[in-house]
Every structure is written in structure tokens, then in C-alpha cells.
């Protein structure tokens, strides 16, 4: 668990701090716009913050994602974005956010989660680039990973991922 930063649900009053945190952590505005666009599209399924002495020091969003395997819909989420304030990184906050987000996804009946991120970070939570490689998606390689929350949720011959317009990607 994170040291001194309890994880809780995002509140609307947190939105300005979440936007600013993402801008600082990622060095730009793409992620804060993505968050706002996903919320407006009604796709934000799980959104958590790490709150340290009434300051938002970490944030994670998991949003609904269109995934089909052999024509069958999979209840899937995109894990994006996830960030921790730069001076609080490597203190367990990010790991606590990811673990809490995945626990809530399981509890809420989601079947799989896809992430695009550091290839040496997300595998510790069970994410696999090999599992994601079987999916036709706008991403590939070691940084594109998948996690099954339900056994064999991504099993099948042909998989396809379509990210919502908020991500600003071409359809595959």
C-alpha cells in the first residue's frame, strides 16, 4: 500500500487537481484532455485518486473499451492514464492505484484490461504483451499489454480492439 496516500474514488471537486497533476506528470495536455473527453463520453468506468493530506498526488482512470474476440464482445477496460506526482513517484502510490483499480474492475464484472505503458512496470500486475499481441489494435510491441480478469476472456482466434474517439487514434 502507498505510504500516507489513501486511495479513494474521484470526486468532481478533484477534477482541476487531477488535470493539473496529469499535465505535470506527463509534461503536456494530452492526458488531461483525454480524461475530460472520456468522462464526457460516459466511458470512465473507474477513476481513483491518491489523496495525501488533502492533495491529489496520484490518479488512475480505467475506461470502457471495445474489444471483440471471434465476434464476441469482451467487457474490457483501457487503463489510461495513470500518474503520480513526480516528487512522490517510487513510493508505492502507483502500485496501490493499479491494484485498487484492478480489484474494482474484477468486482464490477469486467473481463479484461488493456494498457499501453512501461514494459517493465505493468507485468508485475499480471499484464502480458504476448496476450495483447493476439489482438488487432493501433498499438503493438512490448509496451502494449493485456490482463485477463476472467480466465480465457481474450481466448480465441481473432481479436480486435477499437479505441474510442477520445484517444485520437485511427480505427483499426
Rosetta blueprint (number, residue, H / E / L):
1 X L
2 X L
3 X L
4 X L
5 X L
6 X E
7 X E
8 X E
9 X E
10 X L
11 X L
12 X H
13 X H
14 X H
15 X H
16 X H
17 X H
18 X H
19 X H
20 X H
21 X H
22 X H
23 X H
24 X H
25 X H
26 X H
27 X L
28 X L
29 X L
30 X H
31 X H
32 X H
33 X H
34 X H
35 X H
36 X H
37 X H
38 X H
39 X H
40 X H
41 X L
42 X L
43 X L
44 X E
45 X E
46 X E
47 X E
48 X E
49 X E
50 X E
51 X E
52 X E
53 X L
54 X L
55 X E
56 X E
57 X E
58 X E
59 X E
60 X E
61 X E
62 X E
63 X E
64 X E
65 X E
66 X E
67 X E
68 X E
69 X E
70 X L
71 X L
72 X E
73 X E
74 X E
75 X E
76 X E
77 X E
78 X E
79 X E
80 X E
81 X E
82 X E
83 X E
84 X E
85 X L
86 X H
87 X H
88 X H
89 X L
90 X L
91 X L
92 X L
93 X H
94 X H
95 X H
96 X H
97 X H
98 X H
99 X H
100 X H
101 X H
102 X H
103 X H
104 X H
105 X H
106 X H
107 X H
108 X L
109 X L
110 X L
111 X L
112 X E
113 X E
114 X E
115 X E
116 X E
117 X L
118 X L
119 X L
120 X L
121 X L
122 X H
123 X H
124 X H
125 X H
126 X L
127 X L
128 X E
129 X H
130 X H
131 X H
132 X H
133 X H
134 X L
135 X E
136 X E
137 X L
138 X L
139 X L
140 X L
141 X L
142 X L
143 X L
144 X E
145 X E
146 X E
147 X E
148 X E
149 X L
150 X L
151 X L
152 X L
153 X L
154 X L
155 X L
156 X L
157 X L
158 X L
159 X E
160 X E
161 X E
162 X E
163 X L
164 X L
165 X H
166 X H
167 X H
168 X L
169 X L
170 X L
171 X L
172 X L
